[in-house]
Amino acid sequence: MNYLSHKRLLLSTPALIGLSMIYLVNGHGGPILSKLPNELIDSLRYGTILHQATNIAGCALLLGSNYVSHRAGHLHANGKSCGRWDCRSEGNSFFSWEP
């Protein structure tokens, strides 16, 4: 959703990678996982340290991308944020209550 406010693919790429990592270790079946070797899938699952590390790294990428995207979506025209988490810049809000 943050992509709609900042329109920068580079800022959304870590989120896509993070989602892919989480899907890789937790997903079952599907067109992507069926193409991977069974040995790789088995090593990423079943409570191994690799499973946990991949899950944590995927979550970290999602959280980091969300933070950076949120900040980029709420920058003022001069390139500075207001410094608050709920800052809204003029005219850049995705949702507008004005007609």
C-alpha positions as CSV (number, residue, x, y, z in Angstrom):
1,M,0.0,0.0,0.0
2,N,2.9,2.4,0.6
3,Y,3.8,2.1,-3.0
4,L,0.7,4.0,-3.9
5,S,1.9,7.0,-1.9
6,H,5.5,7.2,-3.0
7,K,5.4,5.5,-6.5
8,R,9.0,4.3,-6.3
9,L,9.6,0.6,-7.2
10,L,13.1,0.6,-5.5
11,L,11.5,1.3,-2.1
12,S,9.1,-1.6,-2.6
13,T,11.6,-4.1,-3.8
14,P,12.7,-5.2,-0.2
15,A,9.1,-5.8,0.7
16,L,8.7,-8.1,-2.4
17,I,11.9,-10.0,-1.5
18,G,10.8,-10.3,2.2
19,L,7.4,-11.7,1.1
20,S,9.1,-14.1,-1.2
21,M,11.4,-15.3,1.6
22,I,8.5,-15.9,3.9
23,Y,6.5,-17.7,1.2
24,L,9.5,-19.8,0.4
25,V,9.9,-21.2,4.0
26,N,6.2,-21.3,5.0
27,G,4.3,-22.0,1.7
28,H,3.0,-25.4,0.6
29,G,2.8,-26.2,-3.0
30,G,2.1,-23.7,-5.8
31,P,3.7,-23.1,-9.1
32,I,6.9,-21.5,-7.6
33,L,7.7,-24.0,-4.9
34,S,7.0,-27.0,-7.1
35,K,10.0,-26.0,-9.4
36,L,12.5,-26.0,-6.5
37,P,14.5,-29.1,-5.5
38,N,13.0,-31.0,-2.6
39,E,16.2,-31.0,-0.7
40,L,16.2,-27.2,-0.7
41,I,12.6,-27.0,0.4
42,D,13.2,-29.6,3.2
43,S,16.2,-27.7,4.5
44,L,14.3,-24.5,4.6
45,R,11.4,-26.0,6.6
46,Y,10.9,-28.2,9.6
47,G,12.4,-25.9,12.4
48,T,16.0,-25.7,11.2
49,I,18.1,-22.6,12.0
50,L,17.9,-21.8,8.2
51,H,14.1,-21.7,8.4
52,Q,14.2,-19.4,11.4
53,A,16.8,-17.1,9.9
54,T,15.0,-16.8,6.6
55,N,11.7,-16.0,8.4
56,I,13.4,-13.3,10.5
57,A,15.2,-11.8,7.5
58,G,12.0,-11.7,5.5
59,C,10.1,-10.0,8.3
60,A,13.0,-7.6,8.8
61,L,12.9,-6.7,5.1
62,L,9.1,-6.1,5.3
63,L,9.3,-3.9,8.4
64,G,12.3,-2.0,7.0
65,S,10.6,-1.4,3.7
66,N,7.4,-0.3,5.4
67,Y,9.3,2.2,7.5
68,V,11.3,3.7,4.6
69,S,8.3,3.8,2.3
70,H,6.2,5.5,5.0
71,R,8.8,8.1,5.5
72,A,9.3,8.7,1.8
73,G,5.5,9.0,1.2
74,H,5.2,11.8,3.8
75,L,8.1,14.1,2.9
76,H,7.3,17.7,2.4
77,A,8.1,19.5,-0.8
78,N,11.5,20.7,0.6
79,G,12.5,17.1,1.2
80,K,12.0,17.1,5.0
81,S,9.6,15.2,7.1
82,C,7.7,16.9,9.9
83,G,9.3,14.4,12.4
84,R,6.2,12.7,13.6
85,W,5.0,9.2,12.8
86,D,1.6,10.5,11.7
87,C,2.9,13.3,9.6
88,R,0.9,14.1,6.4
89,S,2.4,16.2,3.7
90,E,0.3,18.7,1.8
91,G,-1.1,17.3,-1.4
92,N,0.7,13.9,-1.3
93,S,-1.8,11.9,0.7
94,F,-3.3,8.9,-1.1
95,F,-6.6,9.3,0.6
96,S,-8.2,12.7,0.4
97,W,-11.3,13.9,2.2
98,E,-11.7,17.0,0.0
99,P,-13.9,16.8,-3.1
